[in-house]
Amino acid sequence: MDNIRLILVITLSFILLMMYQAWQIDYGTRSPRSVGSSTTVTSDSATTSPPESELPNTPEQQVGPATSALPITTAQQWLPSESRIFVETDLFKLKIDTKGGDIRQVELSDYPIEIKTPDRSFQLLNDELPNLFIAQSGLLPEQSAPTHQAVYQSDKQSYHLGEKEDSLEVKLVWQNDQGLQVNKIYQFHRGSYVITVKHVVNNNSNQPWQGQLYGQFQRTEVPRKGFVYTYTGGAISSPNKLYEKIKFNDIREGRFNKENRSPWASGWAAMIQHYFIAAWIPPREQEYKYYTNLLTQGNRYVLGLYGPTQTVAPHSEYDFEMALYIGPKLQHTLAKLAPGLDLTVDYGWLWFIAQPLFWALEYIHQGVGNWGWAIIILTVLIKLAFFHLSATSYKSMANMRRLQPRLAAFKERYGDDREGLNRALMELYKKEKINPLGGCLPILVQIPVFISLYWVLLESVELRQVGFIFWLHDLSSPDPYFVLPLIMGTTMLLQHFLNPAPIDPVQQKVMMMLPIVFTVFFAFFPSGLVLYWVVNNILSITQQWVITKKIAGHV
C-alpha cells in the first residue's frame, strides 16, 4: 500500500508539472488587446518620456523646460527601413539599419540552429514577422536629437573583425541644422557578447542642450511549440526584486506598474527565451526607469528603460553609453555584468536547490569533460546523499512484500468489509512494527531535488547540442531512436515487480500502466533528463533488490 502511495506521489508531481507547463503556454497566447500603461517622469532637470510610438500618448510631469512629444509611427511605417550595414565578428553576424541605427538581425556563430546543420547559425534577433525581435536605442527629445526614427549616415556598408584585431567599431553619424551632431558608435570585442553602444553628442551651437538616452526591445509573441515549456518574455531588475518577469500578458493588460519601482542604478531590461537573452545594461552610477507598451501594428511588445537628463554645454561634448548583451545565458558572464542578470537562467522557485546542483554538475564536467558522464556522476552523488532515506523506503516495501500472503488472506476473509479489513491491517502493521507510510517521507524529500535537477538540465545552455555517446548527439533534444525512454520504461517495470503487489485488482492495473505512461512522457523530454532518470532507476533497482533479498529472503 505504501508503495502505491509513493509512485502515485511521483506521478502526481509529474502530472502537475505538465499541467503547469500547459497552463503557461495557454496563458501566454491569448489574443492581444491594445491596452497601454502610463509613465510618470520626475527629475531635477528637464524630463521627457520615451517616444510615443512606444508609449501611450499621456501627459507627463515637467520640472524643467517642456519638450514636445514625438510623432506617432503610422501603420504604413510600423517598422521602416533604410540601408543595411553588415557586421561580422568572431561571435556575431549582425545587420544594423541606418533607420535609427537599430540592430535588426543577429546570428550567433557558435550556436547552430540544429546540430545536423552546423553552418546555419541560430538567429536571435530578427526584423521579420512572425518572430520579430529587435534592439533600439536613441536620444530624446526628437526635435533636437536622433531617436530610433532618425536616419543615420555611414561611410561603410560592411565591417569585419580581422583575425589579429581585438575590437571593432561601427560609426553612424546624425546631425541637424542647429549645430548638434551625434555619433552612434557600436563597439564589438573579440570573445565577448557585450556590445558597447555610445551616443557621442557634439554640441556645436551657442545654446546648452538637454537630452536623455533610452534603450528598448521590440518583440512579437510567438506561441511556443513542443512538449516542454520555458519562459519567453521580458524581465527587469529593480530595488525590490533583482529578477522580475514582465510577461507579455502584463504588457498587454497594463499590469506593469512603474510607480512602484524606484529609479534603479544597477538595473537592466531584457527579453529572454530558452537558452538566450538580449539585455540593455546601463552604467551602474546612473538611475534608469522602465517603460512598456503594446504596438498594435504587428502586435509588437515594447520593453525599455531610459536614463536621467544630461546637459551638454555649448561647444562641448558628452558621451551617453550603455551596454547591450546579445547571446547565450551563460551564468558566470551574466553575473559579472549586472546584479541579478544571471537569474534569467530561470530555475523556478526551487532555485536555491537548483543552483548548487548546477555548480556541482559544472564542476564535475570540468573534471570529466563530458556532460553526459557529468549527469551520471551527479546522479550517483545524489543517490548517495539520499541512500539512507531510500533504504528506509525500500525496507518498508520489502516488509510489505513479506506480508503479501497474509494481506491476500485478509482480503479474501473480509471481502467487501472495508472497515474490518482496514482494522485488521492496522493491527497487523502494529504487531509487525511496520509503518505503512514509511516509504512516503523519503520520496517527498527527494521530489524537490528531482524537480530542481529537471530545470537545471532543461535551462542550462551549456547542455545545448552537446553529445554523450553513440547515438546521443544532443542531450538537449529528445532521443531520436527512443532508446533511453524505452530503457526507462523497462526499469520502471522491473521496479513494479520488485514492489509488493496491491491487493485491489484495479490498483494493480493502474500500477502496470504507469511504466507505459511515463515512457510516452519521456519520449518528448530532452535526453539529458531521461539519462538522469534511467541512471537513478538502475541505482534504485540495485539498492531495492539487495534490501528486498535480505529482508524477504527472495526477490
N, C-alpha and C positions, 0 to 999 in steps of 0.2 A: 504493500500500500504506500509506503514511504517513497519507494522508487517511482511510483506513478506520479506522486506529487512533485518529485524532483524534475522529472522530464517535462511535466506539464508547466512547471515554472519557467524552464528554459524556453519551451515552445511559446508560451505566452509572451515572454520578453521579446522574442524574435518577431512575433506577430505584431506586437505593439510598435516595434521599431519600423516594420514595414508600413504599418498604418500611419505612423508619424511622417515617414518619407512621402507617402502618397498624399497626405494632407498638405504637406509643404508644396508639392507640385501643383495640386488643385488650387491652393490658396494664392499662389503667385501667378496664375494665368487667367484671372478674370478680365473681362473687357475693360479697357482703360476708360476713365472718365476725366473730363477736363476740370480738375479741381486744383486750385492753386493755394499757396500759402504765402503770407506776407513776411517782409523783412523790415526790421527796425534797426537803424544805424545811429549810434550816438558816439561822438568823439569830441576831442578838444579842439579840433580844427574842422575845416570844410570836409563834408562827407557826401558820398554818392552811393547808390546801390548798383550792383552788377546789372548788365544790360537787360532791358525789358523783354528782349526776345528769350531770356532765360528766367525772368522773374515776373510775377503779376504786376500789372500797372496800378500800384498803390502809392499813396503819398508817403513821404519819408520825413523824419525829423531832421531839421537842418540847424546846425550850431554855427557853422561858418558861412561863407558865401555860397549861395544856392547855385546848383548846376542843373541844367535841363536834362530831361530823360533821353535815352537812346531810342532810335526808331525801332518799331516792332518789325521783325522779319516777316515778309509776306509768304503766303503759301507757295508761290512760284519760286521763292528764294530760300526755302527752308534749309537747304544745305548747299549754298552756292560754291562755285569752284573757279579758280583762275588757272594758273600754270602749276605744274608739279616739280618738286625738287627731290631727286633720288639720293639717298644717303645709305652707304654701306659701311659697317664696321665689322669687327670680329664676332659680334653678338647679334647685330641688328641688320635688317633691311627695312628702311623707312621711306615713306613718301610724305613730304611736307607740302602743303598747299600755300601758295602765296596769298590766298584769301585768308586773312587773319593769322597767317603763319601757323595754321593748325597742323598737328600731327594726325594725318588721316589714315595711314596704314603702317603697321609694324609687323614684321615677321621675325621670329626668334630662331636664329640659325641653328642653335644647339638642340632644338626641340622639334623633331619631325612630327607631322600630323599622325602618321602611323609608322610603326617600326618596319613595316614592309616597304615603305617608301621614304628612305632617309633623306632624299634630295628635296622633298616637299616640306618646307618649314611650317611650323604652326603659326597662324596669323592671329595675333591677339587683338590688334586694333584694325578696324575696317570701316570704310565710309559708305558701304553699300548695304541696302536692305536685303534680307530682314535683320541680319545681325550687325547693326550699326554700333560702333564703339570708337569714339574719337577723343582726343585731348586738345583743349583750347586754353588760351591764356591771352591777356591783354591788359591795357591800362584804361582808366577812366579819368575824366569824363570824355565822352565821344567827340564833343565839339573841338577838343584840342589834343586828343591822344588817340592812338590806334587800339580799337577793340578787336575782337576776333572777326569783325565785319570789315575791317580795313584791308586795303590791298598793299602788300609789300613788294619791294623790288629786290632782285638778287642778281649778282654778277655771274653766277654759275647755276647750271641746272643739274649738276651731278657732283657728288662728293664721295671720296673713298679713303678709308683709313689704311695707310700703307703698312707694310709688314714691319717696318722699323719705326713707325710712329706710335706714340703712346696716347695721343689725343687728336681730336678733330673738331674744328669749329665751323659752324654754318651760320652765316651772317645775312640777315634780312634788314632792309632799310625802308623807313617810312618818314615822311616829313610833310609839313603843312606850310601855308603862306605866312604864318605868324612867327616863323623863326624857330619852331620846335622840330627837332629831329630825334627819332627813336630808332636805335639799332636793336633788333631782336636777335639774340645770339643763342644758338644751341651748341653746347659743349659736350662731346662724347669722349669717353675714356676707355682705353683698352681693358678688357676683362671686367667691366662694370656695367650693370643695368641701370645705373643712375645717370640721368641726363640733367645737366645744369642749364636752366633756362634764365636768360638775362634780358631785361629791357633797359638799355642804357639811354637815358634821357639827356639830350644836349639842349639846354635852353639858351638859344642864341638871341632871344628877344630882350626887350628892356623891362619886361614885367615878370614878377615871380609866377611860377607855375605850380599848381597843386594837382595831385593825382593819386590813384590807388592801383595796386596790382591785384589781379584776380587770376585764378586758375580753375578750370572746371572740366567735367566729363559729360559727354552726351552719349546715351546708350539706349538702345531699344531692348525690350523684354522679349526674349525668345523662349518658348516653352521647352523645358528640358526633356530629352528623350532618354530612355533607359530605365533599368530597374532600380538603380541606386541614386538617391538624391543627395546633392551637395549644394550649398548655398551659392546663389548668384545674385549680386545686387551691390548696394552701396554700403560704406562703412566710414565712420569718423572716430576721432578721439577727442574727448572733452575733459574738463577738470573732474567731472563726476564719474565718468566712465572712460577708461583707457581704450576700450573697444566697444563700439556700439553699432549694431547693424541698422542701416537705413534701407528698408525694403522698398521695392517698387510700390507695394501697397501703401506704405507710409507716405510716399511722394504723391501717389495718385489721389489719396483720400485726405491729404492735408494734415496728416498726423505728425509731421516733423515740426516740433515746437522749438523754434530758435530762441524764444525769450527765456527759456530755462537753461540756456547754455551761456556761460560767461565767455568773454574773449579768451582765447587759449593760445599760449605762446609755445606750446610743444605739440600742437595738433597736426593732423593730416586729414585729407579726404581721399577716399579710394573707391574704386569699383573692383570687385573681386569675383572670381569664379573658381571652378575646380582647378587647382594647381597654380593658377596665375593671378596676377594683380597689377593694377596701374594706380599709382598714388601720387598726389601732389603733396609735397613736404616743404612748407615754408621755413625760413630761418627761425630758430627757437627763441630768439630775443624779441621777435615781433608778434603781436597779438592779432590773430586772424579770426574771422567769423564765417559761419557756414550759411549756405542757401540751397534750396531745391526748387524744382518746378517740373511740370509736365507740359511738353510742347505737343499740341495736337497734330501738327503736320509731321507725319511719320511716327507718331506716338513715341517721341523721344523723352527720356527721363534725364534731368539735369541735376548734378550734384557738384557743388563747387565751394570755394572759400575765397575771401578777399581780405586784404590787409589794411593797415591804417593809412590815413592820408599823409603824404610826404610833400614838403615844399621844396622846390628847386629854385634857387635864386637866379636872377638874370645873369646870363653869360657864364653859367656853371653847369656841372654835370652830376647826375645821380644814377646809381645802379640799383634797379629792382631785381631781386634774384629769388628763385625758387627751384627746388629740386623736383624732378619727375622720375619716379621709378616705374619702369615697364619691364616685367619679366616674371620669372617663377617665384613662388612663395618659399624662398629659402630663409629659414627661421633665423639663422645666425646673422645673415646680412640685414634682414629687416629690423632685427633688434638693435642694431648699431645705428640705423638711420633715424629712428624716432621712437619714443616710448609707446608701447602697445602695438606697434605695427606688426610685430611678429605674431600677435594674437589673431591676425587674419588667417593664419593656419588654424582653422576653427575645429577644435576637438570637442566642442559641445560643453555641456555643463559639468562633465567629468574631466575637464581639462587638467585638474590638479593630479589626477591619476595618469592621464594620457601623456602629459608632458614628460614625466620621468620615464615612462615606457619608451617614448621616442628617443630620449637621451641614451637609454640602455641599448636600444636597437642600433642607434648610430655608433655607439662605442664598440659594440660587437662587430659591426660592419667594418670599422677601421682595422680590426684585427684579422678578420677572415676574408675581406674583400669581395663578398658576395652577399647580396641582400636576402637571397633565399636561405642560405645557411644561417644568416643572422636571425631570420624569423624562427628557424628551427631551434637554434640555441636559446633564444629568448623564451620560446615556448617551454623548453625543458626547465629553464630557470624559474619561470612562473609556476610550473608544475611542482618543482621542488619547494617553492615558497608555500604552497598550499598542500604539501604532502600529507601532513598530519590531519588537516581538515578533511581531505579526500579520504584518508584512511578511515576516519570516523564514519563517513557516509557509507563506504564500501563494507565496513564491518556490520553496520546496521542492515544493509542489503543481504549480506551473507547469512546473518542470523535469521532474517525473514525467509530466506531460501531454505534454511534448515527446518523451519517450521511449516513449510508448504504442505506436507501431508496432513498435519493436524488442522491447518487452516481449511484445507479442502474438506476434511471431515466435519468441521463446524458448519461449513456452507451447506453440506448435504443434510446435517442434522436439523438446522434451524430453518432451512428453506426460505420462505418469504418473511420470516420473522426478523426484520431488520434490527429492531431494538434488542432482541435476545442475542442475535449474532454479535452486535457491537459490544454488548456487555461481556459476552464470553471472550471476545478478542482482547478486551481491555484487561480482563483477569489473567489471560494467558501472557500478555506482554508484561504485566506486573510480576508474575511468577518467574518468567524467564529473564527478567531485568532487561527488557528491550524497549527502547524508545521508538515508537513508530514514526516519529518526526525527526529522528536523529540524523537523517540524511539531508534534511531541508536546509539547515543553517549553513553547512559548508558550501552548498551551491549558491545560496543567496549572497554569501560573502564574495564569491568569485564572480558573480554576474557583472558587477561594476567594472571589474578588470577586463572581462571579455568584451564588454561594450566599448571600453576605452581603447583597447587594442584594435578593435574594429575600426574606430575613427582614425587611429594612428596610421594603420595600413591603407585606409581609404584616402586620407587627406595629404599625406606626405608626398611631395613632388619628387623626392629622391627615389621613390619606387616606381615612378612613371617610366614605362617602357624599358625596365631593366629585366634581364633574363635570369634564369636559375640553371636548370639542367635539361638536357634532352629537348622535349617539345615545348617547354615552358620558356618562351622567349620574352614574355611581358607579364610581370607579376601584377600589373595594374589592370589587366584585361581578363575576361573570363577564359577558362581553359578551353582552347579551340576544339579539343577532342573529348572533353568532358571526363577525362581520366580521373582527375582529382575529386570531382563531385561523386563519381561512382565509387571511388575508394572510400570517401567519407560516408556514403550511404551504407557500404558494406561494414564499416567499423561500427556504425550505429546499430546495424542488425546484430552484430556479434555482441554488443553491449546488451541488447534486448534479451538474448538467450542467456547471458550471464546473470541477469537480474531475476528476482522472483516473479513468477507469472501472476498477474492479477486474478483474483477469484472470479470477478464478474466477466463473462464472455464478451460483453460489449467493450469493456476496457481492454481486453486482450486484442480485439480487432483494432482499436484506436492505437494501441502501442505498436502494432505491426505496421500501421500506415505511416507512422512518424518518420522512419528512415526514408520512405519514398517522398514524403512532403519536403523534408529537408534537402534531399538530393536535387529536387526541382528548384528549390530556393537557391542553393549554392551553385547551380549551373550558370546563373547570371551574375554571380559575385566575382570580384577580382580574384585571380588565382592565388595571390598572396594571402588573402583572407582564408581561402579554402585550405591552403597549405598549413596554416596555423591550426585550423580545426582538425585536420587529418592527424597531424602530429600529436595534438592534445588528446584525441580519441585513442590513438595507439598507446600512448603512455597510460591513459586511464584504464584501458583494457588490461594492460600488463599488470598494473597495480591491483585492479579488481580481481583478476584471475588468481593472483598469489594469495590475496586475503580470503577469497571465497574457498579456495582449495584448503587453506589452513583451518578455517572455521568449520566448513561443511564437510570436509573430507573428500569432496569430489567437485568437479566442475560441470 
